[in-house]
Each structure stands twice: as structure tokens, then as C-alpha cells.
Amino acid sequence: MIKRQGILRTRQVRRSIYIKSAILIILILLLAITTGCKRETKTLGRTASVAGKTTIVVADAKTTHHLNLYVAKELGIFDKYNLDVQIRVRG
């Protein structure tokens, strides 16, 4: 009798895990579908898609941490990927 209760409890635990896993997978799929499929223009002006070219505005501080942005712009990497990157220096 005790062994039978243990088997039932094990089945209930497995079933609970399967249900939670299924719900998690469904939520991840819904998130991927709803966020990755549309082009949008954000109202804050940070990202805008106009005529196929994406505009990104980046704020820069007066340090060398953002040097890679300037190097990528000079090498034409942003143009290669059809990006219009505007680097604005904060005072």
C-alpha cells in the first residue's frame, strides 16, 4: 500500500513538471512571436526605421569606453548593416 502511494505521488510530480514545462515553452514561444515580428518606430526618438535604414542615437561620455563606436563608424561597419548611428556627446 505504501509503495503504491509512492508511485502515485511520483506520477503526480512528473505530471506537474510536464505541465509547468509546457506552460513555460508556450510563454516563450508567444514572447518570441509577439516581439520579433514587427518593425516599429519608438516615440522616444532612439530608434526609428525610415526607408529601410535604422537610426540609432547613442549618448557618449567623455571617456575612452565608447571608442569602439567611433572606430566602427570610421570603418563603415554601421553602413554595411544599413544603420544610421548618431553619436551624441553629453557635456
LINJO-V941774 format. One record per pair of residues at least 12 apart in sequence whose ideal C-beta (glycine too) atoms are under 6 Angstrom apart, sorted by the first residue. I is the first residue (numbers start at 1). GAP is how many residues later the second one is. Records with the same first field share a line. If there is no record, write none. Layout:
I->GAP / GAP
This chain:
53->29 / 31
54->29
55->29
56->29
57->29
58->29
59->29 / 31
60->27 / 29
61->29
69->18
